[in-house]
C-alpha cells in the first residue's frame, strides 16, 4: 500500500505536532515512548511531495521542537539579558526559526536525492546525519537530540554501546518502521521487536568500581543572578561559599559551581587561600572561575588543596560566550546595544584534573551535552564532573533537560558524575545514569554523598560516535538516486 498523499497544510501541521511531541519525550515530561510516533508523523507521505515542500515540513518540525523545547531562551534573554519583551520575543523567535533550518535543509536534501526504495532506512540515517550536523556547525547545538530522552527507557542499555546517536538512530528507525506497519507491512514488527528487546542481552555494567568510596560535597549558593556581578554580589558570594565550605564534614572533595565567585582568579586568590587553610589535610576543593591571561578570558575549573591541574572550557555557548559569524552579526549586535561575548575557548585534549586521589574529567555547563567531548574525558578519568550556572534558565524546563543530558553522559561512559550548579539541579549520578543524591532546586544547599572511582571503558568511551555516524551514512546510500524523478505537488 502506498504512503498517503497529504495536503501541504496537513503535512506541516503534523510536522509541527511531531515537534511538540518530541519535546514531551524529554524532561520534565519524560514520555520517551512518543519518540517513534513523532518520527512516524513527520515521515508519513514524505515521498509524495516536492523537495521544497519537504523542506517546509522539516522546518515546521523544527519550529515545533525548538519553540516548545527551547522556550527557556526567552527567560535568559528577557529576565537576565535585560531586554524588553518585544525584543526578547523577536530574538527568541529568530533563534527558533533559525535552528529549525537544521531540519529544513536535510529534509530538502533527503527528498531531492533519495527515493522510496528502502525509505525507512534512508530516512533514519538522514535524521542522524542531520543531528551530527547540528552538533558541530557554529560550535553546535546538540540540545533535544532524539536519543537524549532514553536514559530511562528500555533502550537505555544501548547508550554505553553507541551513545546518544545510536539511541537517535534506533528511535528514528522505530518511527519509520511504525509508519510501514500502519500501512500493513506486517514484516516491520520483527525489526522493531529486535531493536527494543536486544538490550536485554547487553551487559548491565561495562565498568568496575575500584578503591574505597569517596565522600563529596557539592555546594549550591543560590545567588540571585541580578546582583551576582555587583560589588554586593561579590561579597555575598564569597561569604556564602566560605560559610558553606566551613560547615562541611570531613569530606574528600568539595565542589563549587561554575563561576561561583563572580571575579577573576587573581582577585579570588586571597579568598581561596583562606579557605585552603581550613580544608582537611587530604581534602580538595574544585571551583568554576573566570581566568584572564594576556587580554583573553577563559571559563575555567581550578583546584586548591589536594589537587593538581586546571581545565578551560573548550566548547563555548553561541551568542552567550562567543559570537558566531561575528563579521556579519557584529553590527547587528552593536545596533541592538547587546553585550558582546568575549570568552575564549581552551585548547583541545586537556588532561583531567587530579583531586582527592582521582582523575576527574571535566565539562563546564553547556559542554556536558557534547557526548564525544565527555567520552574523550572519560577515557583518561575515573570520575566525571560538570559545574554549571543554570540560573540563566530561571524556573523553566531548561535545567531539567540539562540534567537529563548529563545523566546520559554518565550512562554512556559507565562513570559516576557529580554536578554542582548555582541554583539547581545539583546531583550525584551513578554509572547507570540514575540520580542517587539530589539537592532541592532554588535553595542554598550542600549535597553530600559517596562516589566510586570506575575503571574500564564502555564501547562508546573507546570509539565515540563515529561508528554510528558511518552506519547512518551507509543507511542513506542505498536510497540515493542519481537522476531526479518527477514529484507531485
N, C-alpha and C positions, 0 to 999 in steps of 0.2 A: 504494500500500500504506500503511495507517495505521501510525502510530507504535505500538510495543508498549506494552501496559499492564503496567507493572512494579509489583510489590508495594511498599508504602511502605518496607519494610525494605531491599529490594534497591535501590530508588532512592536511599535515604540512604547505603547502603554505596558505591554507585557515585559518589555525590557526594563522599563522604569520600576515596575513591581519587583522584578527579579533583583534589581539593585537593592531595593529596600529589604527584601528577604535575606540577602547576603549579609547586610548589617545585623539582622536578627540572629545570625549564626554566631556572632562574636559576643564578647562580654559587653554589658552585663546580662544580656538575654540568653546567650549560650544555647540557642536552638540549632545545634550543629547539623541536625538531620535535614534542615531546609536547604543546605548547600546543593545537593544534586537536583532537587526540583527547581531551584533558581537557575541553574545552568540549563536545564531542560527548557525552561520558558524562553530563554534568550536564543536557544538553538532551534526551536521549532520554526519551520518554514523558512529558514535562512537561505536555502538554495533556490527559492522561488523569487528572489528579489535581486535587484542590481547591486553592484559594489557600493554605490553611493547610498542606497537605502540601508545596506548592511552597516556602513559607517555611522549612519544616523542612529541605527538601533544600538550599536555599541556605545555611542555617545550617550544615549538615553540611559543605558545601563549604568554607565559611569556617573551620570548626574544623580541617579537614584542611590547608588552606593555611597559616593562621597558627600552628597547633600545630606544624607542621613547619618552615615557613619563617621564623617569628619566634621560634623557640625560644631565640635568643640573649638574649631579655628576661630569662630566668631567671638568666643569668650576671650581667647588670647588677644585678638585684635582690639576688641572694644573695651573689655574690662581692664586689661593690663597693658595694652598698647596705647591707651588714652586717645582713641579716635572716636568721633561721633558716630551715632547709629547709622546715618546714611552711608558714610564712607566705609564703616565696618561691614555693612551689608554688601556694598559694592565689592570690596576686596575679598570677602568670603565667597561671593558669587563667582568672581573671576578665578579664584582658587579652585572651586568645584568644577566649573566648565573647562578650565584648563587641564585639570587632572583627568577629566572624562575623555580627553583626546587619547589617553593611553589605551582606551578601548576602541575608540573610533578608528584610529589608523590601523591597528591589527585586524579589525573586522573587515575593513576595506581590502586590505591585502589578502586576507583569507578568502573572501568572496571572489576577488579578482583572479587569484592564482590557484585556487583549488576547486574541485568539483564534488559531486555527490558520492563518488567512489570512496568507500571507507571513511565516509564523513565523520562518523562517530569517533574515529581515531584521530583524524587530522584536526578536528576542532579542539579536542582535548589537548593535543600537542601544541596547537597555536595559542591556546589560553595560557599555558605555562611559559611559552616564549614571550608572550606579552608581559607576564609578571616579571620575568627576567629583565626585560627592557625597562620596566618601571623601577627595578631595583638599583640600576646604576646610572641612568640618564640624569644629568644635573644633580649629582650626588645620590639621587634616588629617593623614592617614597614607597618602600615596601610595607605600607600600612594596609590592613584589611586584605591581606592575601587570602585566597580562598581556603588554603590549608591551615591558616592560623587558628581556626576555631576548633580544631580536632584534638586539642590537648586532653580533653576528657571523653572523647568519643571512642567507639570500638576500633577506629583506625589509628589510635594513638601509638600503638606498638610499631607502626611503620616509621615514626619520626626518627628513632635512632638509626634506621636503615638508610633513609634518603632525605630526611629533613622536611621542611615545610613545603618545598616544591614537589616532593613526591606525594605529600598529602593533597596538594592542589591538583596534581595530575589525576590521582585516584578519584577525587571528588568530581572533577570535570568529566572524566570518563564515565563515572557512575551516572552523571546527569545526561550525557548523550545516549548512553545505553538505556536509561529510563525512557527517554523520548522514543527510542526504537521499540521498546517493549510496549509503549502505549499505542503504537501503530501495528500491533500484533506480530511483531518479530519476536516470537517467544524465546528464541535462542539467546536473547540478551540477558535472560535470568542467570544463566550459568556464569558468565564473566563477572556480573555484579556480585553474585554469591562468593565467587573465588576471591575477589578483591577485599570483601568485608570479613570473610572467615579466615583468610590466611594469617592475620595477626595472632590467631590462637596458637599457631605453631611457632611463632617467633619467641626468642628468649625474653623473659621478663626483665632481666637486668644484664647489661653488657659490661658494666664496670664493677669494681670491688672496693669496699672501704678498707682503709689501712690506718694503723695507729689509733691513738686514743681520740675520743670526741673533743672538739674544740669549742669552748664557750665564747659566744659572740654577743655583743650588744649593739643594736642599730638604733641610732638616735634620730628623732623626728622633732625638729624645733617648732614647726607650725608658725613660722613668722609671716606676718602679712606682707604680700608682695609689694603693696603700695608704699610701704615705708622702708623696705629692706635696704635700698641703696642710699638712704638718707643718713646723716650723722647719727640720728636716733636709732635707726635700724642697725647700724654697725654696732652700737653699744648693746642693744637688746640681743643681737645675735651672739656676740662674744659672751655676754653674761649667761644666756640660755644654754649654750652648748658647754660652757665651762661648768655650770652647775649640774647639768645632766651627766656629764662625764664624771664629776666628783661623786655622784650618787651610785655609780655602777659598782657591783660586787667585784670580786676578784675574777675578772674575765681575761681571756687571752687576746681578744681583738675587739676594739671599739671602732665603729664606722659612722662618720658624719656624711650627710648627703652632698649632692652637687652644690658647689659654691656656698657651702654652709656659712662661712664668714664672708660678708659682702665687701671684700677688699682683696688686694693683690697679696701674693705670698710674702713678699718682702715686708708688707705692712702688718701681716698677721703673725710674723715670726715671734715677736715678744709674747703674744698670747699663747702660741703653741709651745714655746719653751717653758712657760709656767705650768701648762698642763702636763707636759712630758715629765716634769719633776715629780708629779703625783701619780704617774702610772705605776702599775705593778712592775716589778723587775723584769718579768718575762713578757709583759704586755706590749701591745702595739695599738696605734690609732691611725686610721686612714681617713682622709677627708678630701672631698672635692674642693678645688680652689682655682682661682684665676692666677695665671702667671704672666709676667711681661719680660720680654727679652729682646734687646736690640730693636725696640719700637714695635714688636709684634706681641699679640696677646694669645694665650692658649688656655683652653678649658682643660683642667688637669686633675689628677689624683696624686697626692703626696702622702708620705707617712712619717710618723715620729715614733720613738721608742724602738721596739724590736722589729724594725722594718728596714727594707732596702729597695731602692728604685723608685721610679715615678712613672706616670702614664699621662700622655697628652692625647686628647680626643682626636681621632683620625677622620671620622665621618661627621661632617657638620650639618646642621639643620638649614635647609634652603630658606632664605629670607630672614631667618631668625639669627643665624650666626655668620652667614655669608650670603652674598647677592649673586645668584646665577645670572649669566648674560649681563654682567654689570655694564658693559659697553653700551647696551641698548636700553637697559632698565634704569640706569643710574639717574638719568634726567627726570624720569617719572617719579622716582623716589624723592628726589630733591624738590620737585614741583609740589608734591603732596605733603612735604615737610615731615617725612617719616624718618626715624633713626636709621642710619646706615650701619649694618652689621660689620664688625671688623675683627672677628676671631679667625685665627689661622689654624690649619689642621696640623696635627702631629705627624711624624713620619710613620710609614707603614712598617709592619713587622716588629713592633716594640715588644720586648720581653715582658713576662709577668712581673708583678711586684711580689717580693718575698716579705711576708709578715707573719709573726707568731709561728714561724716554722713551716709555713705553707707557701707554695707558689700559687698566686692568685691572678686569674685572668680578669681583665677589666673591660667594662663597657660603660661609657658615660651617657646617661639619658637615652637619647634617640638611637645610639649605636646598638642597643640591645635588640632592635628589630632587624638587624642585618645578620642573618643566620651564618653566613660564611665568615664574617669577621669574628663572631663569637667562637665558631669552630676552630679558627686559627689560634685563638687564645687558649681554647680548651686543650689543644694538643700539647701545650707546654705547662699546663697548670693542673692543680688538684682541686681547686675551688673556683667558682665564678662569682664575680661581684659586679653589681651595677649601682651607681649612685645617680639620683635624678632630682630635678626640681619640677614636680608636676603641679606646682601651684598655678602655673600658666593655664592649666586646663579648667580651673575652678571646680565647680560641682558637676561638671559634665561627665559624659561616658568615657572621655579620653583616658583618664588614669586607669580605668578598669580594662580597657583594651590594651593599654601599655603593659599592664601586669600580665595579661593573658599571653602576650608575645614573649615576655621574659620567662614565664613558666615553660613555654615550648622550647626555649633555648636550653633550659636545664634538662628537659627530657631528651632533646636531640643529642646531647653530649654526655649524658649519664653523670652529671655533676650536681652537687649542692650549689644553690645560687642564693646569695644574700643580696637584698635590695633595700637600700636606705634612701628615703625620699624626704623632701621638705615637709610635706603635709599629708603623705599617703599616696599610694598604698605601700607601706613598709612591711616586708615579709621575709621569711626564710622558706625556701622551696627545696624539696628533696629531689634526688636524681630521677624520679618518675614524674616530675613536674607538679607534684602535689604541694599545696601550701601547708606547712606544718606549724608555723607560728605567724601571727598577723597582728599588727598594731592598729588601733582604731584610726580611721581617717579624720582629718581636720582637728586633731588634738595634739598637744605637746606630749610626747610619749617616748619611752625607751622600750625596745623589744629585745629580750634576752632569750637565747636558746642555744642548741648544740648543732654543730655540723661535723661532717667527717671528710677527711681527705679521701678522694676517689682516684684509683689508678686503673689503667686500661683505657682503651678508646672504643667508642662506638664506630660502626662503619661510616656513619656520616661525619664524625670528627676526623676520621682518617682522610677522606677524599673530598668532602664538601658536596656542593650541589651540582658540579659539572656533569656527573653521570646522568642525572635526571634531565638536565638541560639537553644533553646529547640525545637521550631517549625521546624527549619531546620533539626535537628536530627530526629524528628518524620516523616518528609517527606522522609527521606532516608530509614527508617526501612522497609516499605512495599516492597521496591525493593531489599532488601538483599536476597542473596541465600546462602544456607549452603554448597552446593556441587558445585564444579567448573564445568562449562559447556565447551564444545568444542567451541573454537573461530576460526574464519577464519584468514587468514593472508593476 
